[in-house]
Amino acid sequence: MEAGVNFIDTAEAYHTEALVGKALAGMKRDQLVISTKKSYRKEISPALVRSGVETSLQQLQTDYIDIYNLHGVAAADYPMLRDEILPVFAQLRTEGKIRFIGVSEMFGEDKAHQMLLDSLPDDLWDVAMIGFNILNQTARQQIFPQTMAQNVAVQIMFAVRRALSQPEKLVAAVQELISVGQLDPAEIDLANPLGFVLEESDASSIVDAAYRFCRYEPGVHVVLSGTGDLAHLQANIASLCRPPLPEGVVQKLRHIFRNASAVTGQ
């Protein structure tokens, strides 16, 4: 909060809501945006949604949740959730227990965003958590035009993950994209795939560049950044506060990975 971060992301499944509530106790609630998520994979019902939101409110030590998300929704499950569960979310919003209805996609299983392609036409989401990064930019054409048209706020997940923070994972991801015909090896240095980004910009690292690439993507509102270390947190904040990458570098990244959809960056 002292560094200017006021968006806090947690979830029932993370078992961190109580910790977040304790940490935020005493802070000005109207200056915070708290986002949490309701799991549904093992069991779900209207009653479980209501009991879940009450538990989240208690653990977060708050009277309302800014964004209440359905967590990791698969395309096959969306029709059931739309018909049986989302009406309860709407009721909770009317009651003032939540402010906005959100969804997070199952990016690892849904790299082409099928769930969002299916659900956005129903115009039920206020907020969507979407996988997007240098290595998989499919949301730019597939999803962001719809979210912008419908005024759906966008949270970005997978901005960095392993492939953009561990050089050996990056090389493996690039090789996978080449193997499935989604990247032209003539357009990239296989030994140092993103070396040109550091050479042609002021980026201090690939991680720094990756956050900035997402931060200034049209249609993006929040770039999520996970950490368990203060210095790492400060570095991530510094990256997200820096200016955009040079336009030439951004366009080169868009071009090289224009057909890439087989990897998530994890």
LUMDO-926511 format. One record per atom (N, C-alpha, C): x, y, z; residue number from 0. Coordinates in pm, whole numbers. Example, Ala and Ser with C-alpha at 12.3 -4.5 7.8 and 13.67 -1.06 7.14 Angstrom:
// residues 2
        u        v        w     i
     1319     -569      780     0
     1230     -450      780     0
     1320     -330      780     0
     1285     -225      708     1
     1367     -106      714     1
     1290        3      787     1
This chain:
// residues 266
        u        v        w     i
       84     -121        0     0
        0        0        0     0
       87      125        0     0
      194      125       77     1
      284      240       81     1
      349      264      -54     1
      364      156     -132     2
      426      168     -264     2
      325      202     -372     2
      198      215     -334     3
       96      251     -431     3
       15      136     -484     3
       36       17     -431     4
      -41     -100     -475     4
     -166     -111     -390     4
     -282     -108     -454     5
     -405     -119     -376     5
     -496     -232     -424     5
     -449     -311     -520     6
     -526     -424     -571     6
     -469     -552     -513     6
     -550     -624     -436     7
     -504     -745     -367     7
     -581     -864     -421     7
     -509     -962     -473     8
     -570    -1082     -531     8
     -547    -1201     -440     8
     -655    -1270     -405     9
     -644    -1391     -324     9
     -750    -1489     -374     9
     -770    -1598     -302    10
     -869    -1698     -344    10
     -895    -1796     -231    10
    -1016    -1850     -233    11
    -1051    -1957     -140    11
     -949    -2071     -147    11
     -911    -2109     -269    12
     -821    -2223     -289    12
     -678    -2196     -244    12
     -639    -2069     -231    13
     -502    -2037     -191    13
     -483    -2049      -39    13
     -593    -2050       34    14
     -588    -2053      181    14
     -511    -1933      237    14
     -529    -1818      172    15
     -458    -1697      215    15
     -553    -1585      255    15
     -683    -1607      247    16
     -777    -1499      277    16
     -761    -1446      420    16
     -742    -1536      516    17
     -727    -1493      655    17
     -600    -1409      673    17
     -493    -1448      604    18
     -368    -1373      611    18
     -386    -1234      550    18
     -455    -1228      436    19
     -482    -1099      373    19
     -566    -1011      465    19
     -670    -1071      524    20
     -754     -995      616    20
     -676     -937      733    20
     -588    -1018      788    21
     -506     -970      900    21
     -413     -857      856    21
     -355     -872      738    22
     -261     -771      689    22
     -328     -638      658    22
     -453     -644      611    23
     -521     -522      570    23
     -603     -458      682    23
     -609     -523      796    24
     -688     -470      908    24
     -640     -330      944    24
     -735     -239      957    25
     -702     -102      995    25
     -675      -10      879    25
     -660      -64      758    26
     -638       22      642    26
     -772       78      594    26
     -767      187      520    27
     -889      250      471    27
     -950      161      363    27
    -1066      105      395    28
    -1127        5      306    28
    -1159       63      169    28
    -1202      189      163    29
    -1240      245       34    29
    -1121      272      -57    29
    -1000      254       -4    30
     -881      271      -87    30
     -824      137     -132    30
     -892       28      -98    31
     -848     -107     -135    31
     -941     -168     -238    31
     -885     -248     -325    32
     -964     -332     -415    32
     -927     -476     -383    32
    -1022     -548     -323    33
     -998     -687     -283    33
    -1069     -780     -380    33
     -992     -870     -437    34
    -1044     -968     -533    34
    -1019    -1108     -478    34
    -1124    -1188     -469    35
    -1105    -1326     -428    35
    -1187    -1416     -520    35
    -1170    -1547     -504    36
    -1226    -1640     -602    36
    -1296    -1757     -534    36
    -1405    -1801     -594    37
    -1480    -1916     -545    37
    -1449    -2038     -631    37
    -1399    -2145     -568    38
    -1372    -2270     -638    38
    -1503    -2343     -664    38
    -1503    -2424     -770    39
    -1626    -2497     -801    39
    -1601    -2641     -845    39
    -1476    -2680     -869    40
    -1447    -2808     -933    40
    -1494    -2929     -850    40
    -1471    -2929     -719    41
    -1508    -3044     -638    41
    -1658    -3049     -612    41
    -1715    -2934     -582    42
    -1857    -2928     -550    42
    -1902    -2783     -559    42
    -2023    -2762     -611    43
    -2075    -2627     -620    43
    -2228    -2631     -616    43
    -2285    -2531     -554    44
    -2430    -2514     -548    44
    -2457    -2371     -505    44
    -2578    -2322     -523    45
    -2609    -2187     -474    45
    -2581    -2172     -325    45
    -2612    -2275     -247    46
    -2588    -2268     -102    46
    -2440    -2260      -72    46
    -2358    -2334     -147    47
    -2213    -2331     -124    47
    -2154    -2196     -164    47
    -2211    -2132     -265    48
    -2165    -1998     -301    48
    -2193    -1901     -187    48
    -2313    -1908     -133    49
    -2349    -1818      -24    49
    -2264    -1842      101    49
    -2245    -1968      136    50
    -2161    -1997      254    50
    -2017    -1959      226    50
    -1972    -1977      101    51
    -1835    -1942       65    51
    -1809    -1794       74    51
    -1903    -1713       28    52
    -1882    -1569       33    52
    -1885    -1519      177    52
    -1969    -1580      260    53
    -1972    -1540      401    53
    -1840    -1574      470    53
    -1784    -1691      438    54
    -1654    -1728      495    54
    -1545    -1633      447    54
    -1548    -1599      320    55
    -1448    -1507      266    55
    -1458    -1370      332    55
    -1581    -1322      349    56
    -1600    -1192      416    56
    -1544    -1195      558    56
    -1569    -1303      628    57
    -1520    -1315      765    57
    -1368    -1319      769    57
    -1308    -1399      682    58
    -1162    -1412      683    58
    -1093    -1285      636    58
    -1154    -1217      541    59
    -1096    -1093      490    59
    -1125     -973      579    59
    -1208     -995      681    60
    -1243     -890      777    60
    -1302     -767      707    60
    -1399     -794      620    61
    -1460     -685      544    61
    -1609     -710      528    61
    -1683     -606      496    62
    -1827     -617      475    62
    -1863     -645      330    62
    -1767     -626      241    63
    -1795     -652      100    63
    -1666     -691       28    63
    -1682     -761      -81    64
    -1571     -802     -166    64
    -1584     -725     -297    64
    -1478     -661     -339    65
    -1486     -581     -461    65
    -1510     -668     -584    65
    -1430     -773     -600    66
    -1446     -862     -716    66
    -1454    -1006     -665    66
    -1564    -1071     -693    67
    -1582    -1213     -657    67
    -1581    -1293     -786    67
    -1479    -1378     -799    68
    -1455    -1448     -924    68
    -1491    -1596     -914    68
    -1547    -1649    -1020    69
    -1549    -1794    -1036    69
    -1408    -1835    -1077    69
    -1354    -1936    -1012    70
    -1211    -1966    -1020    70
    -1181    -2076    -1122    70
    -1102    -2042    -1222    71
    -1052    -2141    -1317    71
    -1161    -2212    -1394    71
    -1244    -2136    -1463    72
    -1361    -2194    -1530    72
    -1320    -2258    -1663    72
    -1359    -2383    -1679    73
    -1337    -2456    -1804    73
    -1454    -2432    -1897    73
    -1427    -2435    -2027    74
    -1533    -2409    -2126    74
    -1650    -2506    -2110    74
    -1620    -2632    -2082    75
    -1727    -2733    -2071    75
    -1819    -2707    -1952    75
    -1769    -2638    -1852    76
    -1848    -2613    -1731    76
    -1927    -2484    -1737    76
    -1896    -2398    -1832    77
    -1959    -2267    -1832    77
    -2111    -2271    -1840    77
    -2173    -2352    -1928    78
    -2320    -2350    -1934    78
    -2387    -2380    -1800    78
    -2336    -2479    -1728    79
    -2393    -2510    -1597    79
    -2375    -2394    -1500    79
    -2257    -2335    -1498    80
    -2232    -2224    -1407    80
    -2318    -2103    -1443    80
    -2334    -2078    -1570    81
    -2420    -1967    -1615    81
    -2563    -1985    -1566    81
    -2615    -2105    -1579    82
    -2755    -2129    -1549    82
    -2784    -2148    -1400    82
    -2689    -2209    -1327    83
    -2718    -2248    -1189    83
    -2648    -2161    -1084    83
    -2532    -2106    -1118    84
    -2449    -2041    -1016    84
    -2441    -1890    -1033    84
    -2429    -1842    -1155    85
    -2414    -1698    -1174    85
    -2537    -1617    -1128    85
    -2658    -1673    -1131    86
    -2769    -1596    -1072    86
    -2748    -1565     -924    86
    -2680    -1654     -852    87
    -2649    -1627     -711    87
    -2547    -1514     -700    87
    -2448    -1513     -788    88
    -2350    -1404     -790    88
    -2423    -1271     -811    88
    -2519    -1270     -904    89
    -2593    -1147     -931    89
    -2673    -1103     -809    89
    -2729    -1199     -737    90
    -2803    -1166     -616    90
    -2710    -1107     -510    90
    -2593    -1165     -496    91
    -2496    -1114     -399    91
    -2451     -973     -434    91
    -2442     -946     -562    92
    -2407     -809     -605    92
    -2520     -712     -569    92
    -2643     -753     -592    93
    -2758     -670     -556    93
    -2763     -643     -406    93
    -2725     -745     -328    94
    -2726     -732     -182    94
    -2609     -650     -129    94
    -2512     -619     -214    95
    -2398     -538     -172    95
    -2285     -617     -109    95
    -2294     -750     -112    96
    -2186     -830      -54    96
    -2067     -841     -150    96
    -2094     -829     -278    97
    -1987     -817     -377    97
    -2020     -698     -466    97
    -1917     -639     -524    98
    -1939     -524     -611    98
    -1940     -565     -758    98
    -1850     -656     -795    99
    -1837     -695     -935    99
    -1822     -846     -947    99
    -1874     -901    -1056   100
    -1867    -1045    -1084   100
    -1750    -1069    -1178   100
    -1660    -1157    -1136   101
    -1543    -1187    -1216   101
    -1529    -1334    -1250   101
    -1436    -1361    -1339   102
    -1406    -1500    -1378   102
    -1257    -1508    -1407   102
    -1196    -1621    -1370   103
    -1060    -1649    -1414   103
    -1065    -1771    -1504   103
     -994    -1763    -1616   104
     -994    -1876    -1709   104
     -893    -1981    -1665   104
     -906    -2101    -1718   105
     -814    -2211    -1691   105
     -710    -2212    -1803   105
     -617    -2115    -1796   106
     -529    -2087    -1909   106
     -443    -2209    -1947   106
     -399    -2285    -1848   107
     -317    -2402    -1878   107
     -386    -2503    -1966   107
     -518    -2514    -1952   108
     -596    -2608    -2032   108
     -668    -2539    -2147   108
     -670    -2407    -2146   109
     -751    -2331    -2240   109
     -668    -2218    -2298   109
     -561    -2256    -2369   110
     -465    -2158    -2418   110
     -524    -2065    -2524   110
     -634    -2106    -2586   111
     -696    -2024    -2691   111
     -822    -1952    -2639   111
     -847    -1957    -2508   112
     -952    -1876    -2444   112
    -1094    -1916    -2486   112
    -1118    -2047    -2505   113
    -1250    -2090    -2551   113
    -1360    -2054    -2453   113
    -1333    -2066    -2322   114
    -1436    -2033    -2224   114
    -1481    -1888    -2238   114
    -1386    -1798    -2255   115
    -1422    -1657    -2270   115
    -1490    -1629    -2403   115
    -1447    -1698    -2507   116
    -1515    -1684    -2636   116
    -1660    -1727    -2625   116
    -1686    -1832    -2547   117
    -1823    -1880    -2528   117
    -1905    -1789    -2437   117
    -1841    -1734    -2335   118
    -1917    -1666    -2230   118
    -1932    -1515    -2250   118
    -1836    -1451    -2314   119
    -1845    -1305    -2328   119
    -1971    -1258    -2400   119
    -2021    -1330    -2501   120
    -2145    -1284    -2565   120
    -2264    -1275    -2470   120
    -2261    -1350    -2359   121
    -2370    -1344    -2261   121
    -2361    -1219    -2174   121
    -2248    -1152    -2175   122
    -2229    -1024    -2106   122
    -2264    -1033    -1957   122
    -2207    -1135    -1890   123
    -2232    -1156    -1747   123
    -2114    -1115    -1660   123
    -1998    -1101    -1719   124
    -1877    -1069    -1642   124
    -1856     -919    -1632   124
    -1819     -874    -1514   125
    -1769     -737    -1498   125
    -1618     -732    -1514   125
    -1553     -843    -1477   126
    -1406     -852    -1474   126
    -1366     -990    -1523   126
    -1254     -998    -1595   127
    -1202    -1127    -1640   127
    -1052    -1134    -1614   127
    -1007    -1249    -1562   128
     -865    -1274    -1542   128
     -818    -1363    -1658   128
     -722    -1311    -1735   129
     -688    -1369    -1865   129
     -538    -1396    -1873   129
     -502    -1510    -1928   130
     -362    -1542    -1952   130
     -310    -1468    -2074   130
     -200    -1397    -2058   131
     -143    -1319    -2168   131
        1    -1289    -2134   131
       91    -1305    -2230   132
      231    -1269    -2211   132
      301    -1264    -2346   132
      430    -1238    -2345   133
      507    -1228    -2469   133
      493    -1354    -2553   133
      491    -1471    -2489   134
      493    -1599    -2560   134
      356    -1646    -2607   134
      251    -1591    -2551   135
      115    -1625    -2593   135
       31    -1499    -2590   135
       16    -1438    -2706   136
      -53    -1309    -2718   136
     -190    -1325    -2783   136
     -245    -1446    -2781   137
     -369    -1473    -2852   137
     -486    -1389    -2803   137
     -484    -1348    -2678   138
     -595    -1269    -2625   138
     -610    -1136    -2697   138
     -502    -1087    -2758   139
     -510     -956    -2823   139
     -616     -955    -2933   139
     -618    -1057    -3017   140
     -718    -1064    -3123   140
     -847    -1132    -3077   140
     -831    -1234    -2993   141
     -945    -1318    -2959   141
    -1038    -1256    -2855   141
     -980    -1187    -2757   142
    -1057    -1150    -2638   142
    -1064     -999    -2613   142
     -953     -930    -2622   143
     -951     -790    -2580   143
    -1049     -701    -2659   143
    -1070     -723    -2788   144
    -1170     -640    -2854   144
    -1309     -653    -2791   144
    -1344     -775    -2749   145
    -1475     -795    -2686   145
    -1480     -735    -2546   145
    -1374     -753    -2468   146
    -1377     -698    -2333   146
    -1382     -545    -2337   146
    -1311     -486    -2431   147
    -1315     -340    -2442   147
    -1452     -292    -2487   147
    -1514     -363    -2580   148
    -1645     -324    -2629   148
    -1752     -335    -2520   148
    -1735     -434    -2431   149
    -1835     -459    -2326   149
    -1797     -396    -2192   149
    -1688     -321    -2189   150
    -1643     -257    -2065   150
    -1616     -359    -1956   150
    -1555     -470    -1994   151
    -1513     -573    -1898   151
    -1369     -544    -1858   151
    -1346     -525    -1729   152
    -1211     -498    -1681   152
    -1125     -625    -1695   152
     -998     -607    -1724   153
     -907     -720    -1751   153
     -793     -723    -1652   153
     -780     -838    -1586   154
     -663     -868    -1504   154
     -576     -965    -1585   154
     -448     -939    -1591   155
     -356    -1028    -1663   155
     -285    -1120    -1565   155
     -294    -1250    -1592   156
     -213    -1348    -1521   156
     -114    -1410    -1620   156
      -12    -1477    -1568   157
       92    -1541    -1650   157
      180    -1439    -1721   157
      189    -1318    -1670   158
      274    -1218    -1735   158
      419    -1262    -1742   158
      463    -1334    -1638   159
      603    -1379    -1636   159
      610    -1532    -1626   159
      581    -1587    -1514   160
      593    -1731    -1487   160
      735    -1782    -1518   160
      748    -1911    -1536   161
      883    -1970    -1544   161
      956    -1937    -1673   161
      885    -1942    -1786   162
      954    -1929    -1915   162
     1013    -1790    -1937   162
      963    -1691    -1866   163
     1017    -1557    -1883   163
     1101    -1514    -1764   163
     1128    -1608    -1674   164
     1216    -1578    -1561   164
     1331    -1678    -1550   164
     1323    -1788    -1624   165
     1428    -1890    -1622   165
     1474    -1916    -1766   165
     1597    -1880    -1801   166
     1643    -1890    -1940   166
     1625    -2027    -2004   166
     1649    -2133    -1928   167
     1636    -2266    -1987   167
     1490    -2298    -2021   167
     1398    -2247    -1941   168
     1255    -2268    -1969   168
     1212    -2188    -2092   168
     1272    -2071    -2110   169
     1241    -1989    -2227   169
     1285    -2061    -2354   169
     1406    -2115    -2354   170
     1456    -2188    -2471   170
     1365    -2306    -2501   170
     1322    -2378    -2397   171
     1234    -2493    -2417   171
     1100    -2451    -2476   171
     1046    -2339    -2429   172
      918    -2290    -2482   172
      930    -2252    -2628   172
     1038    -2185    -2662   173
     1061    -2145    -2801   173
     1075    -2268    -2890   173
     1148    -2368    -2842   174
     1164    -2491    -2919   174
     1030    -2562    -2941   174
      944    -2558    -2839   175
      812    -2618    -2854   175
      730    -2545    -2960   175
      737    -2413    -2959   176
      663    -2336    -3059   176
      714    -2364    -3200   176
      844    -2381    -3212   177
      902    -2415    -3343   177
      855    -2554    -3387   177
      854    -2649    -3292   178
      818    -2787    -3325   178
      675    -2801    -3375   178
      587    -2712    -3331   179
      447    -2720    -3376   179
      417    -2620    -3488   179
      520    -2558    -3540   180
      505    -2470    -3656   180
      446    -2335    -3625   180
      459    -2289    -3500   181
      401    -2160    -3462   181
      505    -2049    -3447   181
      630    -2079    -3476   182
      735    -1979    -3468   182
      839    -2011    -3575   182
      882    -1910    -3647   183
      981    -1925    -3754   183
     1121    -1918    -3693   183
     1199    -2027    -3696   184
     1333    -2023    -3634   184
     1426    -1922    -3698   184
     1396    -1881    -3821   185
     1481    -1782    -3888   185
     1464    -1644    -3826   185
     1358    -1626    -3748   186
     1330    -1494    -3691   186
     1378    -1478    -3548   186
     1449    -1578    -3496   187
     1486    -1572    -3355   187
     1620    -1640    -3330   187
     1692    -1594    -3232   188
     1818    -1655    -3189   188
     1783    -1767    -3091   188
     1801    -1890    -3134   189
     1758    -2003    -3051   189
     1835    -2011    -2920   189
     1958    -1964    -2918   190
     2037    -1970    -2796   190
     2000    -1861    -2697   190
     1952    -1749    -2749   191
     1917    -1635    -2664   191
     1794    -1567    -2724   191
     1677    -1632    -2712   192
     1559    -1592    -2789   192
     1516    -1447    -2773   192
     1529    -1391    -2654   193
     1483    -1254    -2632   193
     1599    -1159    -2602   193
     1717    -1197    -2643   194
     1834    -1113    -2619   194
     1820     -976    -2683   194
     1753     -970    -2798   195
     1737     -842    -2868   195
     1657     -742    -2785   195
     1569     -792    -2698   196
     1488     -701    -2616   196
     1578     -618    -2525   196
     1677     -683    -2465   197
     1770     -612    -2376   197
     1865     -523    -2455   197
     1900     -566    -2574   198
     1992     -488    -2656   198
     1926     -362    -2713   198
     1798     -369    -2740   199
     1730     -261    -2811   199
     1635     -179    -2722   199
     1646     -198    -2590   200
     1559     -122    -2498   200
     1635      -93    -2370   200
     1568      -25    -2280   201
     1627        3    -2149   201
     1585     -100    -2046   201
     1527     -212    -2089   202
     1484     -315    -1995   202
     1603     -369    -1918   202
     1584     -383    -1787   203
     1693     -432    -1703   203
     1702     -584    -1702   203
     1597     -650    -1745   204
     1593     -797    -1749   204
     1475     -838    -1835   204
     1467     -967    -1867   205
     1352    -1017    -1941   205
     1226    -1005    -1857   205
     1238    -1027    -1727   206
     1123    -1013    -1638   206
     1071     -869    -1643   206
     1161     -774    -1634   207
     1123     -633    -1643   207
     1051     -606    -1774   207
     1105     -655    -1884   208
     1043     -634    -2015   208
      907     -701    -2023   208
      896     -820    -1965   209
      771     -896    -1972   209
      657     -823    -1901   209
      687     -768    -1784   210
      583     -692    -1712   210
      543     -567    -1789   210
      639     -498    -1844   211
      610     -375    -1918   211
      534     -403    -2048   211
      566     -515    -2112   212
      495     -555    -2233   212
      345     -570    -2205   212
      312     -633    -2092   213
      172     -653    -2055   213
      107     -525    -2004   213
      183     -450    -1928   214
      130     -331    -1860   214
       69     -231    -1958   214
      129     -218    -2076   215
       84     -116    -2170   215
        5     -174    -2287   215
      -39     -298    -2275   216
     -124     -358    -2378   216
     -263     -292    -2372   216
     -315     -241    -2484   217
     -449     -181    -2483   217
     -554     -280    -2431   217
     -637     -232    -2342   218
     -743     -317    -2287   218
     -708     -381    -2155   218
     -584     -366    -2109   219
     -539     -427    -1984   219
     -551     -324    -1871   219
     -603     -368    -1757   220
     -621     -278    -1643   220
     -532     -312    -1524   220
     -512     -440    -1497   221
     -428     -484    -1385   221
     -337     -596    -1433   221
     -210     -587    -1399   222
     -115     -696    -1424   222
      -81     -757    -1289   222
     -118     -881    -1271   223
      -96     -948    -1143   223
       50     -987    -1128   223
       99     -978    -1005   224
      239    -1008     -975   224
      246    -1079     -841   224
      281    -1205     -843   225
      290    -1281     -719   225
      432    -1279     -663   225
      443    -1280     -531   226
      575    -1279     -469   226
      566    -1326     -325   226
      677    -1372     -273   227
      687    -1404     -131   227
      808    -1338      -69   227
      862    -1237     -139   228
      988    -1176      -99   228
      981    -1027     -121   228
     1020     -949      -23   229
     1006     -803      -30   229
     1087     -743     -144   229
     1211     -786     -161   230
     1293     -729     -268   230
     1234     -761     -405   230
     1182     -883     -420   231
     1119     -923     -545   231
      995     -838     -572   231
      915     -816     -467   232
      797     -731     -480   232
      836     -591     -526   232
      939     -534     -464   233
      982     -400     -500   233
     1031     -393     -645   233
     1099     -500     -689   234
     1146     -504     -828   234
     1029     -511     -925   234
      927     -591     -890   235
      810     -601     -977   235
      736     -467     -986   235
      722     -400     -872   236
      656     -270     -872   236
      734     -171     -958   236
      866     -174     -944   237
      949      -83    -1024   237
      928     -107    -1173   237
      921     -233    -1213   238
      900     -265    -1355   238
      766     -213    -1403   238
      661     -234    -1323   239
      527     -194    -1363   239
      509      -43    -1365   239
      599       29    -1299   240
      593      175    -1299   240
      681      238    -1407   240
      757      155    -1477   241
      844      210    -1581   241
      767      234    -1710   241
      821      314    -1802   242
      749      346    -1926   242
      741      227    -2020   242
      665      238    -2126   243
      654      128    -2222   243
      789       96    -2285   243
      801      -26    -2333   244
      916      -63    -2413   244
      914       16    -2543   244
     1027       34    -2608   245
     1028      104    -2737   245
      931       38    -2835   245
      864      119    -2914   246
      763       67    -3005   246
      820      -37    -3101   246
      944      -17    -3145   247
     1006     -113    -3235   247
     1022     -250    -3172   247
     1057     -253    -3045   248
     1072     -380    -2973   248
      936     -447    -2955   248
      836     -368    -2919   249
      701     -423    -2902   249
      652     -484    -3033   249
      671     -414    -3143   250
      625     -464    -3272   250
      701     -590    -3314   250
      829     -595    -3281   251
      907     -715    -3313   251
      856     -835    -3232   251
      826     -813    -3105   252
      771     -921    -3022   252
      635     -966    -3073   252
      555     -871    -3113   253
      424     -906    -3169   253
      440     -989    -3296   253
      536     -951    -3379   254
      555    -1021    -3506   254
      610    -1162    -3485   254
      714    -1175    -3406   255
      777    -1306    -3387   255
      678    -1408    -3331   255
      598    -1364    -3235   256
      508    -1457    -3165   256
      363    -1445    -3215   256
      346    -1396    -3337   257
      212    -1369    -3390   257
      125    -1494    -3402   257
      187    -1610    -3422   258
      112    -1735    -3439   258
      120    -1826    -3317   258
      184    -1780    -3211   259
      211    -1866    -3097   259
       88    -1882    -3007   259
       50    -2008    -2983   260
      -62    -2036    -2893   260
      -43    -2166    -2815   260
       65    -2238    -2841   261
       81    -2370    -2782   261
      139    -2371    -2642   261
      190    -2256    -2596   262
      251    -2250    -2463   262
      182    -2142    -2379   262
      195    -2154    -2249   263
      139    -2053    -2158   263
      249    -1967    -2096   263
      373    -2012    -2105   264
      482    -1944    -2035   264
      514    -2009    -1902   264
      438    -2108    -1865   265
      463    -2179    -1740   265
      567    -2289    -1761   265
